């Protein structure tokens, strides 16, 4: 996902901001528009933040639904649930984003 310029502006200025179809940004609370370099820096920060959470998105996609997890806990207890349903996914997708590609 590539963050959009509007997202960066919203993060930088605070307050109400809108964007019309042609891309024009309207600052509704009298904010000072950020410089192009500030926007570029914020876009880089947003992209880095997004990339750092890749492991979490991958884990979320692979975790079983809550009903299955609750059934496993009820049938086999928390230890077996963690060992059989959670730990394998966490091992596959570690927080350092070194999981399979």
C-alpha positions in Angstrom: 0.0 0.0 0.0 1.4 3.3 -1.0 0.2 6.1 1.4 -1.5 9.0 -0.4 -0.6 12.7 -0.2 -3.9 13.5 1.5 -3.2 11.0 4.3 0.2 12.7 4.9 -1.4 16.2 5.0 -4.0 15.1 7.5 -1.4 13.6 9.7 0.7 16.8 9.5 -1.8 19.6 10.0 -4.6 18.2 12.2 -8.0 19.7 12.2 -10.5 19.5 9.4 -9.2 19.0 5.9 -11.0 17.9 2.7 -10.0 17.0 -0.8 -12.1 17.6 -3.9 -12.1 15.4 -7.0 -9.4 17.3 -8.8 -7.0 16.8 -5.9 -7.3 20.3 -4.4 -6.9 20.3 -0.6 -9.1 22.5 1.4 -7.9 23.5 4.9 -11.1 24.0 6.9 -9.6 25.2 10.2 -7.2 27.8 8.9 -4.2 25.5 9.0 -1.0 26.4 7.2 -0.4 24.0 4.3 2.7 21.9 4.9 5.7 22.1 2.6 6.3 19.6 -0.2 9.4 18.3 1.7 7.4 17.9 4.9 4.7 15.9 3.0 7.4 13.7 1.3 9.0 13.0 4.7 5.6 12.1 6.2 4.8 9.9 3.2 8.0 8.0 3.9 7.2 7.7 7.6 3.7 6.4 6.8 5.1 3.8 4.3 7.7 2.7 6.8 5.0 2.3 9.5 2.8 0.3 7.1 5.7 -2.0 6.0 6.6 -2.7 9.6 3.2 -4.2 10.2 3.3 -6.7 7.4 3.7 -9.6 9.8 0.5 -8.5 11.7 -1.5 -8.4 8.4 -0.2 -11.8 7.4 -1.0 -13.3 10.8 -4.5 -11.9 10.8 -5.2 -13.5 7.5 -4.2 -16.9 8.7 -5.6 -17.0 12.2 -8.7 -19.3 12.4 -12.0 -17.6 13.0 -13.0 -16.8 16.6 -15.6 -19.5 16.8 -13.0 -22.2 15.9 -10.5 -20.7 18.4 -13.1 -20.6 21.2 -14.1 -24.2 20.5 -10.5 -25.3 20.7 -10.0 -23.5 24.0 -13.2 -25.1 25.4 -12.3 -28.6 24.1 -8.5 -28.7 24.8 -7.6 -25.7 27.0 -5.5 -22.6 26.5 -2.2 -24.4 26.2 -3.2 -26.7 23.3 -5.0 -23.8 21.6 -1.8 -21.7 21.7 0.5 -24.6 20.7 -1.7 -25.7 17.8 -3.5 -22.6 16.5 -1.5 -19.6 17.4 2.2 -20.4 17.8 2.6 -21.9 14.3 1.3 -18.8 12.7 3.5 -16.6 14.9 6.5 -18.7 14.0 5.7 -18.4 10.3 5.2 -14.6 10.4 7.7 -13.2 13.0 7.7 -9.6 14.0 10.9 -8.9 12.1 8.9 -9.5 8.8 11.2 -12.4 7.9 8.4 -14.8 7.1 7.9 -16.5 3.8 7.5 -14.4 0.7 
